């Protein structure tokens, strides 16, 4: 689906350079076709270049002529092959391999749970990967929060995403966050199987348990619950023309006509949100704005470490000394504590100053002290 979409975007980026007398006149709509005569993808307008400008924006007209761009070069076949690593719904790009749900659970706990929390619950700014049975959650996607009795839509992988291939591809190329492309194909199959299990998604009518082994053949049998929940369809070899046709048929969206003013006859029907939202919180919501007192025995620096530093220091995948690794931290503190503080505050190697945070120097020192003490 995404390969077709990429082509769609590239096509949509074409700039029309042929001026028309109607556009020059200024009182007629701009062209709705590309130079090749095809209608624009989104059904909107393209603006021709007139007197060095396209609409209100200046344009380098020389760059639009033949040979206008003289920098760069055409990528080689091997370079394109190295970049073309996406996985398509039809199995293109999906390698052979296998992994069990149980193996995926172990890998998830080691490399994923620090961000996505136990059982894919999400938290601390990282998205949830599951919210129960995906088939049941699809129905919530049409929920409108008109009153406090209606739950919000459950938009997670299992209930919302139309293709499982996107999950495999994203895990392989972008996860885990500190070390993308570090998982083997078998490990990706295992983690994918675990996430599918969390969403209670069946494959060929079979529920996934700990012993279930996911491989390429089984993966291609996955049918996501919301597979047909999007329009227009951007899948397949004719996706570009399908999308062009869809958006240029105004009956598919809006009020069915193409207009910029006086588009609606009669009075609009206004739907207002009812009630004041959820009120039966347990415990009740308080209006006190002061920060709660620190709990007795709270270790200085620990909270900030978990929020800002654990993503790199929980393991040694990023090359940073892992908290708890006595040998690694022994080598660090040999430099002297003042040097360690200096490196943490000002940055060293791939670590940005203060780990990319805006914390004060004293708080950074507390984090350093916590990591050192936790590694003795």
N, C-alpha and C positions, 0 to 999 in steps of 0.2 A: 504493500500500500504506500510506503513512504517513497520508494523509488519513483513511482508514478507522480507522487506529489512534488518531489524535487524537480522533475521535468516540468510540471505545471508551473512552478514558481519561476524557473528559468525562462519559460516562454512568456510568462506574465511580465517579466522584467524588460522585454523588448520595448524600445522607445521608437515611436513613429516620427520619422524625420521629413516625411513628404507633406508639404503645406497644401491646404485646400483653400480655394477662394472663399468658401463659406466661413471657414475659421478666421481668415484674415478680416472678413467683414465684421466679426466680433459679435454678431447678433444671432448666430446659428450655433447649434450644438457642435461640440468637437467630434472628431471622427471616433467611431466605435469599432474600428477595424485596425488590424496591424498592417504593416507594409505588404505582407503576403496575402492580404485580402480577407483573412479570417477574422471573425469577431473576437473581441477581447474576452479573456477568460471570465472575468467577474461580471460581465454585463454592463460595466461602467464606461467611462469615456477615456480616450487617450488624447493628448494635446500635441498637435504638430509643432515643429520648430519654425517660428516666424521671427525674422529679424534678430536671430541669435537667442531667442527666448522660447521656452515651452511654458505656456501660461505665464506665471509671474517669475519664472526661474530662468537664469542665464544657462546656456548650453554651449559646450565646446563643439561647434558644428564640424570642425575638422576631424574630430574623433568619430563622427558618424559615417564618414566616407570610407571607401575601400582602402584598406591598409592604414586606417587612421590611428590604430594603436600599434606602436612599435616596440613596446616593452613586453617582457615575458616570453614564453615559448609554449608550444603544445606539449602536454605531458606524454611521456612514453607509455606504452601498453603496460609495462610492469608497474609504473607509478599509479596508473589508474587501477590496476588490479590490487595494489596495496591499500588504496583508499576505499575501494569498493568492497567493504566488509559487512554491509548490511544483510539482514536476513529477511527474506520475503515470505508472505503467507503461503505461497505455493511450495516452499522448501528451498528455493534458490538461496544459496549462501549458508544453509544450515548443515553443519558437518555431522559426520557419524560420531557416536559417543553414547554413553549411558550413565545413569546415576540414580540411586534409590532415594526415597523420601527420608529414610533414616540418615543416610549420608548427608543429605541436604540440611537436615536439622542440625547436625554437628557443625557443618561449615557455617551455617547461619549464626549459630550461637557464638562462634569464634570470630567471624568477620563482618557480620551484618547487624547483630542485635544491639551493638553499642549505639547505633543511630536509629534503627527501626524498631527497637525494643522487642520484648518477648512476644512471640507468636505474631509478629508483624503488626503490632498494635499502633506503632508510630508514636511520635512525641518529640519535644524539644526542637520543633521546627522541621522535623523529618516526617515524610508522609507515611500514613498507614498503608500496609500492603494487603490487609484483609480485614473485613468486618463481618465475619460469619458467612452464611451460605450465599454464594454469588447469585444463584438463580432467584432467590427470594429478594435480594437487594436490588435487582434490576427494576423491579416494580417501583422502588422508591425514587428512581431518577426523575419521575414526573411529579414528585411531591411539590406542592406549593405551600410555603409556610404562611398560610393565611390566618392561622390561629395556633395556640399553644398545644393543640392536640395532634398536630401533624409533625412527624419527624422530618429532618432535613434529608436531602438525597444522599445516599451512601455511594460516593464516587471513589472507588478504589479499583485496583487492577481487575479483580474478578468480575465486578458488576458493571464496570464502565468501558474498559478497553475492548475494542472489537477483535483484536488479533493477538494470539499468544506469542507470535514470532517477535513482536516488539519487545516483550519481556526478555526473551532469550538474548536478543541482540543487545539490549540495554545493559543487562547484567554482564555480558561478556566484554563489552567495550567501555563501560563506565563505572563498574562496581568491582570491588568495594571502593568507596570514595577515596581513601588514601592511596590505593594501589590499583587503578584500572588496568585491565588486560592481564591481571596476574592470575586469574582463575583458569584452570584447564577446561577443555570442552566437557569432560566428564563431570567436573565440579559444577559447571554451569547447568548441566542437565539435572544434577542432584538438587541444587538450590531452586531451580525452576519447579521441579517436582514437589518440593516442600511447600513452596508458595501456592501452587495449584491445590495441594492438599488443604492448606489453611483456608482457602476459598471454597472448599468442598466441591470443586469442579470434577466432573466425571470425564473419563476418556473412553470413548466407545462403549458407554454404558457401565463402566466399571469405576467404583469409588477407589480413591487412592488411600492405602494404608502405609505403615512404616516399611513394609517389605516391597512395595510397588517400585519397579524399576522403569524409569522413563528413558526411552531411546528415540532415535530419529523417526522410526516408523510409527511409533505410538504418538509422538509429538504432532505429526501431520494429521492425526485423527481428531485433534482437539477442536471443538467448536465452542467458542466463547458465548456466554449467555446474551451479550449485547452486540453480537456480530452484525446484526441488521439495524442497529439503532442510530446510524449516522446517514446523513445525506449532504451532498451528492456522493455517489459511490466513486472513490478514487482508486479502486483496485483494477488490475488487469491491463492488458496492452492497449485498450481503447480508452483508458481513463481520461486522458487529456481531452479528447473530443467529447466524451460523456459529460465532463465537467463544463466544457464550453457550451454544450447544448443545454445543460440544466440551467446555468445562470443567465442564459439569453432567452429563456422561457419564463417571462415574468409572472406567469400564473403559479410558479413553484414557490413564491415567497412574497412577502409584503401584502399589498392589496390587489396584486395581480396586474398592475399597470405600471408603466415607467413614467414617473413624473417628479417634478421638483417642488411644485406648489399646487394648492387646491386639489390635493390627492384624495380627499375623503369627503364623502357626502353624508350629511346628517350629523348627529351629535355622538362623540365617542363614548363608549361604555367604560367607565372608570371602575376598576376593582381596587378596593382599599384593604390593607392588611387589618384584620380584625384582632381585637384584644390588645394586650400590652406585652405579649411574649410569655415566656415561661416564668412562673411565679412560685412553684412549689419546690424550691431547691432544698435539699437536705444535706448538710446543714444550711440554714437560711443565708442569703447573701448579706454581707455586712457593708456598711458605708465607711468604716474606719479606713483611713488612707495611710497611716503610719506603717512602717515596716515591722514585721513581727520580731520579737526578741530572739536572738540566737539561742538555739537549744544548748543545754549544758553538754560539754564534751565535744562540740563541733570542731573539727580539725580545720585550722586556718589553711586556706588555699585549696582545699579539696573540692568545694563546690565550683570554684572558678576553673579548676583543672578539668572537671568532668564536663563543664559547659563549653570550654574553649580549646582545650589541649588534648583531650583523650582521643580525638579523631586521628591524631598522628602518633601520640605517645602510648596508646594502649597496646600497640604491637610495634615490631621493628620493620614493618613493610615499607614505610616511607624513609627508612634510613635513620630515623630518630631513635634515641635510646628509649626502650620500652620500660615503662614504670614496673618495677618488680625485678628487673634484670640487674642483679647485684654487680655482675662483672662489667656490664656496659656503663652503669653509673659510677662504678669505681674509677673507670678511665676518665669520666667526665670531671669528677671532683678532684682529680689529681692536678688539674689546672689551677685550682684555688677557687674558693667560693666567690671572690670578687669577679674573677674572669667569667665564671658561670653566670653570675647575675648580669654582667655586661653583655654576654652573648644573647641571653634571653631577652634583654631589653632592646638591644640594637640589631638583633638578627644575626644569623650565621648560616652559611651554605644556603640550603633551600628554605630555611625557616625565616619568614619575614619578621621585622621588629615586633616584639611583644606577641608573636604568634598571630599577627593580624588583628589583634584586639585593640581597644582604646583604654585598657586598664591602666591605672597609675603605676608608677615604678614599684611602689611598696607592695602593691597587690601581686605584681609579677614575681617579686622576691618571695612572697608567701607561697606562690604556686611552685616555685623552684624548691623551696624548703620541703614542701609536701612531697614532691616527686622523689627527692633525695631520701627522705625519711622512709618513704614507702618502698624503697629499693635496697634497704640495708639488710 
